[in-house]
Amino acid sequence: MSWFDFGNMGEKIFTTPQEAEQKIKEHLEREVHQFTDIVVRFDEGRVLLEGKVPTAEIMEEAIKVTGGIEGVVGVDSRIEIVSPVSATPEPEYYVIKKGDTLGAIAKKYYGNVMKYKELFEANKNVLEHPDRIYPGQKIVIPKL
């Protein structure tokens, strides 16, 4: 919890205390991108902000935008910084067994033996040649 004092100046976005919470929330939704689950409480010029942001910079922006509203004298921040979920899936691996070929592995994972080329390209750091694979080698199965 952090308290920020701003005084009473800035852009006028509400005219009565009853509409302050909704107007401040709408203003934040327009002005501060990536600020989610926004909750605004307004009491005699003091604003309590809750919600989630991916970075400290966006949290600071939300506080400054709120403090720049006429009628707001201070901001109490209870904004949570949450890291965005990685869009990169964990790679899948396969350990080569006796009798395996890249073509057979490609057929198993992709339904097409000719995709062995993609398997080889993705595993050049492990494999010297597409026809030279050995039991125990661990290869990555790239998403195609």
N, C-alpha and C positions, 0 to 999 in steps of 0.2 A: 504494500500500500504506500503510495507516494502522494503528497499534497503539493500542488503548484498554485501559487498566488498570481493573479493576472490583473487585478484592478477591475474597472468597469468600463471597458471601451471596446470598440470593434464593430463588426457588421451586425446590423439589426435583423434578426430572422424570426423573432417571436414578439408578440405584443403583450401577452398575459402569462403569468406563471403556470397557468393550467395547460397551456399549449407548448410550454418550453421543452419538455422531455421529447415529445414527438417531433417537433421542429429540429431540435438538436440532432436527434437520431437520423432524420432524413438528410440533414446537412452533412453529417459524417458519412453516410452511405454514398453521397454524391462526390464528396471531396477526398476521402481517404480510401484508396483501393486496397483490397486484401484485409480489411477489418471486418471480421465476421462475428456473429452471435452478439451483436451490439446491444447493450443494456444501458440506458441513461436514466439517472435519477437527478432531479433538480429540487433544491431546497434553498430558498433565499439567496440565490446567486451562486450557490455552491453546486458543482456537478460531480456526481459519482459516475465514472465510466467503467464498464466491464465489457469484456469481449476477448477475441483472439486475433493475434497478428503474427506473421511469420518472422518479423525482425524488430529489433529495438528502434530502428529508424522510423518504421511505420507507426510504432507506438508513440514516439515523440511527435510525429506529424499529427496524430489524432489528438494529442494533448494540446498542441499549439493551435490547431484548427478550433478546438472547443474553447480554448482561452481567448481566441480572437473574436468571440461573439459578444455583442453588446448585452449586458445584463449578467454575464458570467464573471464572478470575482475570483473564483478558484476552481481547480479541478483535482479530484481525488481519483487517482488511476489504480484500478485493479485489473488492468489489461494483462492477459496472459500471452507470453511469447511462445508459440508452438512451431516447431520445425515442420515444414511441409513434408508429406510422405513422398519418398522417392518414386518416380515413375519408372525407374529402371528395375526390372525384375531380376531376381537372383539367377545367375546362369545355371543351366543344368549340365551335369557332367556324366560321362560314361567311362567305365573302366573296361578296356579291351580284353576280350577272352580269346582262348585258343580257337581258331577257325573263323574269327570275325574278319570282315572286310569293310572298308568304308562304304561300299555300295550297299551291303546288307544293313549296316547301321543307318544309312540314309533312308533305306526302304522302311525300316522300323519306325523312325522318328518323323519322316516327311512323306512316306508313301511313294517315294520315287528314288530308284537307285542312282539316277543321274545327279542327284543332289550331293553325291559324294564330293564333288568339287568344292561346294560351299563348306563341307566339313573339313576338307583339307586346308582351305584358305584360312579358316578360323583357328586352325591348330598347327600352323607352320612353325610355331615356336617349339612344338613337341615332335612333329612328324617331318621327316626328311623327304619322303616321297609317298604318294597315295597308296602304293602297293607294298610299302614297308611299314607295317604296323605290328606291334608285338604285345602279347599278353601282359597285363599290368600297367600299360600306358593309360594315363587318364586324359581324356579329351573333353573339350567343351562342346556342347550341342547348342549352336546358336539358334536364336529365334528367327525364323524366316517369315 
